[in-house]
């Protein structure tokens, strides 16, 4: 299961498993964001390369308007994915406390 | 009500045996004609045009529209109306929605008097709707396919006879529609299958057919595409600069990623052939690919060049990781992170610095696409990096083809019949362990002469000055075995080159437990009368060599002593 909520202050909360089957849902939601966007990943359990693609596309769009994604509450397993895919060089990543 | 003709009896038939019997002959013939037309293998659009034209004609309607139910969005989509562009409305909206929801035909003689009628459609089209006959289109499996609407009977309103005729037409239309949809899906599936087969062919045609032969190195590369092609590629090729080592993995499945990696493969070989340097190539490749691929796509790629003379591999990894380096000396595996983000993910404005990896004798570089560790079995458990690590530990010393096969065999045993979701690609490069020379010696003191002639032969010229120390240490160890060893089997001595020196191994079968490290140090400062004979040899060995290890295997009763002597440690005069 996967869900994404974009709150009125622009903060997005992702919950569950973001795999290829959920990428379109995530993309639709993130397409509505503007400026500097914080994505709460504390309840995000899994992220596939399709999920990385969604984040990448969003980051490109936001950066073109001087904004960007900030991923917070990133668990250890996700941190490994970001690190071993080199995406830690593209997003600002704040590990889970 | 159902649109199946056999269920229409109460509405249209008095003769239960033939529901069509009461239809006016001309209308009946017309329905038969429509049925005959619809039996031809149409695509959806032609089929809709045929059925709506027939319905308009038979029922004297000014217009006929067919709304199809889009289950994915739960909308009704207007597929055909003589002069209107495609319209989508939410399920349940307007008269179409009322008909779809109730699955009953609805005959409205005066639309503007019916609150369910949506006047917006008229306003947009400029058409004035007076009366509408709406019929649900229900497929053979009971699923709602859509709604057919007949608008404005040319000479008044639709009556009960029109309704009966329309129901028969609608039943034919529903079945033909469903068949057309299935045909379209089949054609789409077949086109997809052909596209994937082509993608796979394109992708695999660029992979090296044979492994390059590089003296002193053992190379193995393999890519096993998934059912629905992924986007892996690899390269192992001899170029002017050395050995080109590449592993690439484009996101997604199908023809686009296959073409992306194939393009990358070609660009790389060309760029290196033109003499460009790794850093420049990486940036240019990144920016070229970035312009061509979709915003959410990228290619993780390891690109490296090994100089076989210096054993230094220079590489840049864009998101391809971990990079595994197995150290032959102790079996340890270092995991390196990628240097930067994947190719094509973001534009690069400056050169990315390359990393280096030094191959010591026996060391291996192991690049594995994520399809391996992430492969799952029937219950969803993943193969995982622990299994990969264990296989590397077990087979890392052997030929790379054997390690590759062991990885694939273990994976196959793990996943069983589960389909392969992602491409699996392995690129394994090992520097051969320095080939040592080995000889067996009888356990006799007079074998020492043979031992010394062996060392003279086996120690390479550049390490000749270490020979005296090596002979001293070997003699000490060998005579210990002759004097104290209980076994009879010959003793094996192996001499191999290492960085800056020589490594010597003495294998003693049928040995008693023995550990050099436990041997007490001799206190050479003791007054002569307190000194016991013996032990000085072991003491000296520890001083003379760089490192000495002793392993005893109680199962095979095999004792192995290995020592290394390099130029880094100043030689102690042997007459000390």
Boltz contact constraints between the chains, C-beta under 6 A:
constraints:
  - contact:
      token1: [A, 49]
      token2: [B, 251]
      max_distance: 6.0
  - contact:
      token1: [A, 53]
      token2: [B, 251]
      max_distance: 6.0
  - contact:
      token1: [A, 53]
      token2: [B, 296]
      max_distance: 6.0
  - contact:
      token1: [A, 56]
      token2: [B, 296]
      max_distance: 6.0
  - contact:
      token1: [A, 56]
      token2: [B, 345]
      max_distance: 6.0
  - contact:
      token1: [A, 57]
      token2: [B, 295]
      max_distance: 6.0
  - contact:
      token1: [A, 57]
      token2: [B, 296]
      max_distance: 6.0
  - contact:
      token1: [A, 60]
      token2: [B, 295]
      max_distance: 6.0
  - contact:
      token1: [A, 83]
      token2: [B, 337]
      max_distance: 6.0
  - contact:
      token1: [A, 84]
      token2: [B, 321]
      max_distance: 6.0
  - contact:
      token1: [A, 84]
      token2: [B, 322]
      max_distance: 6.0
  - contact:
      token1: [A, 85]
      token2: [B, 319]
      max_distance: 6.0
  - contact:
      token1: [A, 86]
      token2: [B, 318]
      max_distance: 6.0
  - contact:
      token1: [A, 86]
      token2: [B, 319]
      max_distance: 6.0
  - contact:
      token1: [A, 86]
      token2: [B, 338]
      max_distance: 6.0
  - contact:
      token1: [A, 86]
      token2: [B, 340]
      max_distance: 6.0
  - contact:
      token1: [A, 86]
      token2: [B, 341]
      max_distance: 6.0
  - contact:
      token1: [A, 86]
      token2: [B, 342]
      max_distance: 6.0
  - contact:
      token1: [A, 87]
      token2: [B, 341]
      max_distance: 6.0
  - contact:
      token1: [A, 89]
      token2: [B, 340]
      max_distance: 6.0
  - contact:
      token1: [A, 89]
      token2: [B, 341]
      max_distance: 6.0
  - contact:
      token1: [A, 90]
      token2: [B, 341]
      max_distance: 6.0
  - contact:
      token1: [A, 90]
      token2: [B, 346]
      max_distance: 6.0
